[in-house]
Amino acid sequence: MTAAWPGTLPQRFLIPGNSESLDENRIASQTDTGPGKRRPRSSMEIGSFTGTMRMSGAQWAILLAFGKTDLGKWVLPFTIPATDGGADWLVRFAMGSKPRRVNIGGDRWNVSMALEILP
């Protein structure tokens, strides 16, 4: 069963600075003459999303426990509310990127995350 984003964590990303894109899914090959050929690399496209949430120190601890335990040390996919309010996204943390936090005063932290949006 796929893990779900904990209800005790923020359910929305902060709006400024979010970024969403489609990852490259094309292969190009040269031809003897004329324009090269292109084809899809895979029938499934993965998207990328980076965003920030505001959390307390206690919520940071919940996120760490979620990643280590429910996500099998940050590798398993999970569902999280979509930024457009539509159906939940199926995501996983991007390779080489775990959540990181920056203190913005007192017990308030901006937590940035890079996610892969799975088909």
C-alpha positions as CSV (number, residue, x, y, z in Angstrom):
1,M,0.0,0.0,0.0
2,T,1.3,3.4,-0.9
3,A,2.1,5.8,2.0
4,A,0.2,9.1,2.2
5,W,1.5,12.5,3.2
6,P,0.9,12.8,7.0
7,G,-2.1,14.9,7.9
8,T,0.0,16.5,10.7
9,L,2.2,18.1,8.1
10,P,1.3,21.2,6.1
11,Q,-1.0,20.3,3.2
12,R,0.0,23.1,0.9
13,F,3.3,24.4,-0.5
14,L,4.2,28.1,-0.2
15,I,3.3,29.7,-3.5
16,P,6.4,31.9,-4.3
17,G,9.2,29.9,-5.8
18,N,7.5,26.6,-6.6
19,S,8.6,25.1,-9.9
20,E,7.0,22.3,-11.9
21,S,8.3,20.8,-15.2
22,L,8.2,17.7,-17.4
23,D,11.4,15.8,-17.5
24,E,13.1,15.1,-20.8
25,N,11.5,12.0,-22.4
26,R,12.8,12.1,-25.9
27,I,15.7,10.4,-27.8
28,A,17.1,11.9,-30.9
29,S,19.1,10.2,-33.6
30,Q,21.0,11.5,-36.6
31,T,20.0,10.6,-40.1
32,D,22.3,10.6,-43.2
33,T,20.3,13.5,-44.7
34,G,17.6,15.8,-43.5
35,P,16.5,16.4,-39.9
36,G,17.2,13.8,-37.3
37,K,14.6,11.5,-35.9
38,R,13.0,11.8,-32.5
39,R,11.0,9.3,-30.5
40,P,9.7,9.0,-26.9
41,R,12.2,7.4,-24.5
42,S,9.3,5.8,-22.6
43,S,5.5,5.7,-22.7
44,M,5.5,7.1,-19.1
45,E,6.5,10.7,-18.4
46,I,7.8,11.8,-15.1
47,G,7.5,15.4,-13.9
48,S,9.6,17.4,-11.5
49,F,8.5,19.7,-8.7
50,T,10.4,21.8,-6.3
51,G,8.6,23.7,-3.5
52,T,8.8,24.9,0.1
53,M,6.6,24.4,3.1
54,R,6.7,26.2,6.4
55,M,7.1,23.8,9.4
56,S,7.7,23.8,13.1
57,G,10.5,21.8,14.7
58,A,8.0,19.2,15.7
59,Q,6.7,18.9,12.1
60,W,10.3,18.5,10.9
61,A,10.6,15.5,13.2
62,I,7.4,14.0,11.8
63,L,8.8,14.5,8.3
64,L,12.0,12.8,9.2
65,A,10.2,9.8,10.7
66,F,7.9,9.6,7.7
67,G,10.9,9.5,5.3
68,K,12.9,7.0,7.3
69,T,10.1,4.7,8.3
70,D,7.1,4.9,5.9
71,L,9.2,5.7,2.8
72,G,11.9,3.0,3.5
73,K,14.7,5.6,4.0
74,W,13.3,8.0,1.5
75,V,13.0,5.7,-1.5
76,L,9.3,4.7,-1.7
77,P,6.6,6.7,-3.5
78,F,3.8,8.4,-1.6
79,T,0.7,10.5,-2.3
80,I,0.6,14.2,-1.5
81,P,-2.1,16.9,-2.2
82,A,-1.6,18.4,-5.7
83,T,-0.8,22.1,-5.9
84,D,-3.8,22.8,-8.1
85,G,-6.3,21.3,-5.6
86,G,-7.0,18.3,-8.0
87,A,-6.3,14.7,-7.4
88,D,-3.4,13.8,-5.2
89,W,0.0,13.3,-6.9
90,L,1.9,10.1,-6.7
91,V,5.5,11.3,-6.0
92,R,8.9,10.2,-4.6
93,F,11.8,12.3,-3.4
94,A,14.2,13.1,-6.3
95,M,17.5,11.4,-6.4
96,G,20.3,13.4,-4.7
97,S,17.7,15.5,-2.8
98,K,16.2,15.0,0.6
99,P,14.2,17.8,2.3
100,R,16.3,20.6,3.8
101,R,15.3,23.3,6.2
102,V,16.3,26.9,6.8
103,N,15.4,28.7,10.0
104,I,13.4,31.8,9.5
105,G,13.1,32.7,13.2
106,G,12.2,31.0,16.4
107,D,10.7,27.6,15.7
108,R,9.7,28.3,12.1
109,W,11.5,26.6,9.3
110,N,11.2,26.8,5.5
111,V,11.5,23.2,4.3
112,S,12.4,22.8,0.6
113,M,11.8,19.6,-1.3
114,A,12.4,18.2,-4.8
115,L,9.9,15.6,-5.9
116,E,9.4,13.4,-9.0
117,I,5.8,13.3,-10.1
118,L,5.1,9.7,-11.1
119,P,2.6,8.6,-13.8
